[in-house]
Amino acid sequence: MNAIKCAIAKPGLVKAECVEMNENPELTEKFEVGSVPHTVFNNGSHNAMGLMPEERFVVEMVYLKSAEQLLEEGALPGMDEKEKTSQYGTIEPGEVDLVIVGAGPAGLTAGIYAVRAGLKAVVLEKSIVGGQVALTPVVENYPGFATVPGKQLMDIMSEHAREYVPVHEGEGVESIKIGDLKIGETIKVTTNRGAYSAKALILSTGASYRKLGAAGEDRYFGRGINYCASCDGYLYKDKKAAIIGGGNTALTDALHLKNLGVDITIIHRGDSFRAQKPLQDSVAHEKIPIIWNTEVEEIQGDERRANNLRLRNTKDGSTTELAVDGAFVAIGQVASTELAKALGVELKEDGFVKVDSAMRTNIPRVYAAGDLTGGLQQIVTAIGEGSIAAMSAFEDISHPYWKE
């Protein structure tokens, strides 16, 4: 999408072409595409995996270097010292009542409820609207929809939310500073585009995929090791792959891949699934092979891709090997708590943010909602928490409890 936008904006400088990998297997193989989206600049002189904010995409396209590499060099080429220190300060801070970080179900709902309560709010999202729900193939337990693709459901929520509140995609939060409550100072939120001065803050940054921690996992990420079946499943059509996990996500992904024509096997460290019974029944009906009581000890492969899993039986310690074209890891989530930790927000033993029944954290004017708080981690609970957090922010701004 970013490439197409650049080509439209600067047709004399940028040419973009979208390649359907299943129709062009020779190009997929040539550029070692193992995850989508995968962007190839100038016939392979620079590669980038995953969806990027517009600013990052343009910078990497211009300089043919990763953003991390440019940061290591100290600044973008051509910037003088004044520009280095003022790249964010050139934008006047925006005065708002509430900043909401994260545009998943919780963040979007918080935006709607906040504005309807009379607050001036903004929703900031460093990636794409919808979070992990947008990557879910089919949602079957959301009231009002018997079945609905996750992306479609989040498009509906996003369109509704935008009727009330600005939703800024590609705007990642870089730092947050809490002002002194006693003298009425605000919360300053600095992003990759500017700064906001707010009276309250809602964190709805969600959670990210949990890694196995197996040898070779990082080396083969995007080259046979994946975490999103709905994103990368088509790469394995008519190939052999494994799903690692035993919860709802693992079984949902296994069924999705089976439907795509993938020869799929489930690997689970226990002797029974944690997933809901309808999913277990569907897996049994589809006759998907299951390897019980087994952990992935090492991911092996050649210089290009992963091609083998070394497995260890959790009962007797014996090891076996499974030849695969790829594997999908679905073993749960880790809370995205980087911003929360930087603020000193208290976490629970499981690493998720600790909140009370009003979604307040231990820091006045800072709230949390959605997958970030752990618990059931369902769309409906995220929506409920988002609405509660917004109304708590409204009540606290109107009647500051920390002054009582």
C-alpha positions in Angstrom: 0.0 0.0 0.0 2.8 2.4 0.9 4.6 1.7 -2.4 1.4 2.4 -4.4 0.9 5.6 -2.5 4.5 6.7 -3.3 4.1 5.8 -7.0 0.9 7.8 -7.2 2.4 10.8 -5.4 5.7 10.8 -7.4 5.1 8.9 -10.7 8.3 10.3 -12.2 10.5 9.0 -9.3 8.8 5.8 -8.0 7.5 2.8 -9.8 5.7 0.1 -7.8 4.4 -3.3 -8.7 2.4 -5.7 -6.5 3.2 -9.3 -6.9 0.8 -12.2 -6.1 3.1 -14.8 -4.7 1.0 -17.8 -5.6 0.9 -16.8 -9.3 4.6 -15.9 -9.3 6.4 -18.7 -7.4 9.7 -18.0 -9.2 9.8 -14.4 -7.8 8.8 -15.7 -4.4 11.7 -18.1 -4.4 14.2 -15.6 -5.9 13.6 -12.9 -3.2 13.1 -15.5 -0.4 9.7 -14.2 0.6 8.7 -15.9 3.8 6.2 -13.4 5.3 3.8 -10.8 4.0 3.9 -8.0 3.3 7.5 -8.2 2.0 8.9 -5.2 0.2 11.8 -5.5 -2.2 13.5 -2.2 -3.3 15.6 -1.9 -6.5 15.6 -5.5 -7.4 16.8 -6.7 -4.1 19.3 -4.0 -3.0 17.2 -3.6 0.2 14.4 -5.7 1.7 11.9 -5.0 4.4 9.4 -7.4 6.1 6.1 -6.5 7.6 3.8 -3.5 7.4 5.7 -0.2 8.1 4.4 3.3 8.9 4.5 5.6 5.9 7.4 7.7 7.2 9.6 4.6 7.8 8.8 3.2 4.4 9.7 6.4 2.6 13.0 6.8 4.5 14.1 3.3 3.8 13.1 3.6 0.1 15.1 6.8 -0.2 18.3 5.7 1.5 18.0 1.9 1.0 18.9 1.3 4.6 16.9 0.0 7.5 15.6 2.6 10.1 17.7 0.8 12.7 20.8 1.2 10.7 20.1 4.9 10.2 19.6 5.3 13.9 23.0 3.7 14.6 24.6 6.2 12.3 23.3 9.0 14.5 20.8 10.6 12.2 19.4 10.5 8.7 22.0 11.5 6.1 21.9 15.2 5.3 20.5 16.4 8.6 22.5 19.1 10.4 22.8 19.3 14.2 19.9 21.7 14.5 17.6 19.3 12.6 18.7 16.3 14.7 17.4 18.0 17.9 14.3 19.6 16.5 12.8 16.9 14.2 9.8 16.5 16.6 9.8 20.0 18.1 8.9 21.6 14.8 5.3 20.5 15.3 3.3 22.5 17.9 2.0 20.3 20.7 -1.7 19.5 20.5 -3.8 20.3 23.5 -6.2 17.4 24.2 -8.1 16.0 27.1 -7.2 12.4 26.5 -4.6 10.4 24.5 -5.4 6.8 23.7 -2.4 4.7 22.7 -3.5 1.7 20.5 -6.3 1.3 18.0 -7.5 -2.2 18.7 -11.1 -2.8 19.9 -10.3 -1.3 23.4 -8.7 1.8 22.0 -11.3 2.5 19.4 -14.2 2.0 21.9 -12.4 4.3 24.4 -12.3 7.0 21.7 -16.0 6.7 21.0 -17.0 6.9 24.6 -14.6 9.7 25.5 -15.8 12.0 22.8 -19.4 11.2 23.5 -18.7 12.2 27.1 -17.4 15.6 25.9 -13.7 15.0 26.0 -11.3 16.0 23.2 -9.4 12.8 22.4 -7.0 11.3 19.9 -6.2 7.7 19.2 -2.6 6.9 18.2 -1.6 3.6 16.5 2.0 2.8 15.5 0.9 0.1 13.1 -2.5 -0.8 11.6 -5.9 -0.2 13.1 -7.5 -3.4 14.5 -4.5 -5.0 16.2 -4.4 -8.8 16.2 -8.2 -9.0 15.5 -7.5 -7.6 12.0 -5.2 -10.6 11.4 -7.8 -13.2 12.6 -9.2 -15.1 9.6 -12.7 -15.6 11.1 -14.4 -14.4 14.3 -17.2 -16.7 15.3 -18.1 -15.5 18.9 -18.8 -11.8 18.5 -22.4 -11.1 19.2 -24.4 -10.0 16.2 -22.2 -11.8 13.7 -22.4 -15.5 13.2 -19.1 -15.4 11.4 -17.1 -12.4 10.3 -13.5 -11.9 9.0 -11.5 -10.1 11.7 -10.4 -7.5 9.2 -14.0 -6.7 8.2 -15.1 -6.5 11.8 -12.3 -4.0 12.6 -13.0 -2.0 9.5 -16.6 -1.6 10.8 -15.3 -0.5 14.2 -12.8 1.8 12.7 -15.3 3.5 10.5 -17.6 4.0 13.5 -14.8 5.4 15.7 -13.6 7.8 13.1 -17.0 9.5 13.1 -16.1 10.7 16.6 -12.4 10.7 17.2 -9.2 11.2 15.1 -7.4 7.9 14.6 -3.8 8.4 13.6 -2.2 5.3 11.9 1.5 5.0 11.7 2.0 7.4 14.7 4.0 5.5 17.3 4.5 6.9 20.8 8.2 7.4 21.6 8.0 8.8 25.1 5.5 9.8 27.8 6.2 12.3 30.6 3.8 12.6 33.6 3.6 16.2 34.9 3.3 17.2 38.6 -0.3 16.7 39.7 0.0 19.1 42.5 0.5 22.1 40.2 -1.8 20.8 37.5 0.8 19.8 34.9 -0.3 17.7 31.9 0.9 14.5 30.4 3.2 15.0 27.5 3.1 12.3 24.8 5.8 12.5 22.1 5.4 10.6 18.9 7.2 10.2 15.6 5.1 13.0 14.2 4.8 15.5 17.1 3.7 16.0 20.7 0.4 16.0 22.6 -0.4 17.6 25.9 -3.1 15.7 27.7 -5.0 15.6 31.0 -5.3 11.7 30.9 -3.9 8.7 29.1 -5.3 5.3 28.2 -2.9 2.5 27.3 -4.4 -0.1 25.0 -1.2 -1.3 23.4 -2.3 -4.9 23.4 -0.1 -7.9 23.3 2.4 -9.5 20.9 3.1 -13.1 19.9 5.0 -15.1 22.5 8.1 -16.8 21.1 9.1 -20.4 21.7 12.7 -19.6 22.7 13.9 -22.5 20.7 17.3 -22.5 19.0 17.0 -21.2 15.4 13.7 -19.3 16.0 15.1 -15.8 15.4 17.4 -16.9 12.6 14.5 -18.4 10.6 11.9 -15.8 11.4 10.2 -14.9 8.1 12.1 -17.7 6.4 10.0 -20.6 7.5 9.0 -19.5 11.0 5.8 -17.4 11.3 3.4 -16.2 13.9 0.4 -15.2 11.8 -1.3 -17.9 9.8 -3.8 -15.6 8.2 -0.9 -13.4 7.0 1.5 -16.0 5.7 -0.6 -19.2 5.3 -0.9 -18.9 1.5 2.9 -19.3 1.3 2.5 -23.0 2.4 -0.3 -24.1 0.1 0.4 -27.7 -1.1 3.4 -27.8 1.4 4.0 -29.3 4.8 3.8 -27.1 7.9 3.4 -27.4 11.7 1.3 -25.5 14.2 2.9 -25.2 17.7 0.4 -24.7 20.5 -2.8 -26.1 22.0 -5.1 -23.1 22.6 -7.9 -21.5 20.6 -5.4 -19.6 18.4 -3.4 -22.7 17.5 -6.5 -24.8 16.6 -8.1 -21.9 14.7 -4.9 -21.5 12.7 -4.6 -25.2 12.0 -8.1 -25.3 10.6 -7.4 -22.2 8.5 -4.2 -23.7 7.1 -6.0 -27.0 6.4 -8.6 -25.1 4.4 -5.9 -23.4 2.4 -4.5 -26.8 1.3 -1.6 -27.0 3.7 -0.5 -30.4 5.0 -0.6 -29.3 8.6 0.4 -31.1 11.9 -0.2 -29.8 15.4 2.5 -30.0 18.0 1.4 -29.7 21.6 3.5 -30.0 24.8 0.6 -31.4 26.8 -1.7 -34.4 26.5 -4.9 -32.4 26.0 -5.9 -29.1 24.4 -6.9 -25.9 26.2 -9.0 -24.8 23.2 -12.8 -24.6 23.2 -14.5 -27.9 22.5 -16.0 -26.8 19.1 -12.5 -26.2 17.8 -11.3 -29.5 19.1 -14.2 -31.2 17.4 -13.4 -29.5 14.1 -9.8 -30.5 14.3 -10.9 -34.1 14.9 -13.4 -34.0 12.1 -10.7 -32.7 9.7 -8.4 -35.5 10.9 -5.5 -33.1 11.5 -2.5 -35.1 12.9 -1.4 -34.2 16.4 1.9 -34.9 18.1 1.2 -34.9 21.9 3.5 -34.3 24.8 6.1 -32.7 22.6 8.2 -29.5 22.5 10.2 -28.0 19.7 13.8 -28.1 20.9 15.5 -26.7 17.8 14.5 -25.2 14.4 17.0 -26.4 11.7 17.5 -25.4 8.1 19.9 -24.3 5.4 21.2 -20.9 4.6 17.9 -19.9 3.0 15.0 -21.4 5.0 14.0 -23.6 7.9 13.2 -27.2 6.9 13.3 -29.4 10.0 12.1 -29.4 13.6 13.9 -31.3 16.3 11.3 -32.4 18.8 11.6 -33.6 22.4 9.1 -35.8 24.1 8.1 -34.2 27.5 7.4 -37.6 29.0 10.5 -39.7 28.3 12.9 -37.1 26.9 13.3 -38.9 23.6 14.0 -36.8 20.5 12.6 -37.1 17.0 12.7 -34.9 13.9 9.9 -33.6 11.7 10.7 -32.4 8.2 8.6 -29.3 7.3 8.5 -26.4 4.9 7.6 -24.1 7.7 6.1 -23.7 11.2 3.6 -21.4 12.9 4.0 -20.5 16.5 0.8 -20.0 18.5 1.6 -20.3 22.2 0.0 -17.2 23.6 0.8 -13.6 24.0 3.1 -11.3 25.8 1.8 -7.9 27.0 3.2 -4.9 25.2 4.2 -3.1 28.4 7.2 -1.0 27.2 5.4 2.3 27.7 3.7 1.1 30.9 7.1 0.1 32.4 8.7 3.4 31.5 5.9 5.2 33.4 6.3 3.0 36.5 2.9 1.4 36.0 2.5 -1.7 38.3 2.3 -5.1 36.6 0.8 -8.4 37.7 2.9 -11.5 38.2 2.0 -12.7 34.7 3.5 -9.5 33.2 0.2 -7.8 32.3 -0.8 -4.4 33.6 -2.6 -4.3 37.0 -5.8 -2.3 37.0 -8.8 -1.9 39.3 -12.4 -2.3 38.4 -12.4 1.2 36.8 -9.4 0.4 34.7 -7.2 2.8 36.7 -3.5 1.9 37.1 -1.5 2.8 40.2 -0.6 6.1 38.5 -3.3 8.8 38.6 -4.7 9.8 35.2 -3.2 6.7 33.5 -5.6 3.8 32.6 -5.2 0.5 30.7 -7.7 -1.6 28.7 -7.8 -4.6 26.4 -5.3 -7.4 26.0 -2.7 -5.3 27.9 -4.5 -6.2 31.2 -4.6 -9.9 30.6 -7.6 -12.0 31.6 -9.9 -13.4 29.1 -8.4 -11.4 26.2 -11.5 -11.5 23.9 -12.9 -8.7 21.7 -16.0 -8.3 23.8 -14.0 -7.8 27.0 -11.6 -5.4 25.3 -14.6 -3.3 24.2 -16.0 -3.3 27.7 -12.7 -2.3 29.3 -12.2 0.5 26.7 -15.6 2.0 27.5 -14.9 1.8 31.3 -11.5 3.4 30.9 -12.9 6.3 28.9 -15.6 7.0 31.4 -13.2 6.7 34.4 -11.0 9.3 32.6 -14.0 11.6 32.2 -15.0 11.2 35.8 -11.5 11.8 37.1 -10.8 14.8 34.9 -14.1 16.3 36.2 -13.5 15.3 39.8 -9.8 14.6 40.4 -9.8 11.9 43.1 -6.1 12.5 43.8 -6.9 15.9 45.2 -9.3 14.6 47.8 
